[in-house]
Amino acid sequence: MTKHALYLVFFLALTAPFSALAGEVDINHADPATLAAGLSGVGKARAEAIVAYRAEHAPFRSTQDLLKVKGIGQSIIDRNADRLRFVLDDNTRAAAHQP
């Protein structure tokens, strides 16, 4: 491998864990691992709680729905406001922030 290729591999290895943090996370279709990796302040337990709530109730339509999940507070919503997406089954987006 060339020196440049080694630098590239090293760089990608260091930045890969953070790539999910920069993107959007579809709350209605993401699995627990994707939720935990993509949302700040959401670990395995909170991610599993989101998926369980979604399965028991209905797709999330807004941040207000997401706040009903135990362990999800306004501070988590605020930290992730630019990442949260609420894609419905018909592939349309619900409004992310409804009063």
CORPE-V930562 format. One record per pair of residues at least 24 apart in sequence whose C-alpha atoms are under 10 Angstrom apart, sorted by the first residue. I is the first residue (numbers start at 1). J is the second residue. Records with the same first field share a line. If there is no record, write none. Layout:
I=J / J
This chain:
20=83
21=80 / 83
22=82 / 83
23=82 / 83 / 84
24=80 / 81 / 82 / 83 / 84 / 85 / 86
25=80 / 82 / 83 / 84 / 85 / 86 / 87
26=60 / 83 / 84 / 85 / 86 / 87 / 88 / 93
27=51 / 54 / 59 / 60 / 61 / 62 / 63 / 66 / 83 / 84 / 85 / 86 / 87 / 88
28=54 / 55 / 58 / 59 / 60 / 61 / 84 / 85 / 86 / 87 / 88 / 89
29=54 / 59 / 85 / 86 / 87 / 88 / 89
35=84
38=80 / 83 / 84
39=76 / 77 / 79 / 80 / 81 / 83 / 84
40=76 / 77 / 78 / 79 / 80 / 83
41=72 / 75 / 76 / 77 / 79 / 80
42=71 / 72 / 76 / 80
45=71
46=70 / 71 / 72
47=71 / 72
59=86 / 87 / 88 / 89 / 94
60=85 / 86 / 87 / 88 / 94 / 96
61=85 / 86 / 87 / 88 / 93 / 94 / 95 / 96 / 97 / 98
62=86 / 93 / 94 / 95 / 96 / 97 / 98 / 99
63=95 / 96 / 97 / 98 / 99
64=96 / 97 / 98 / 99
65=98
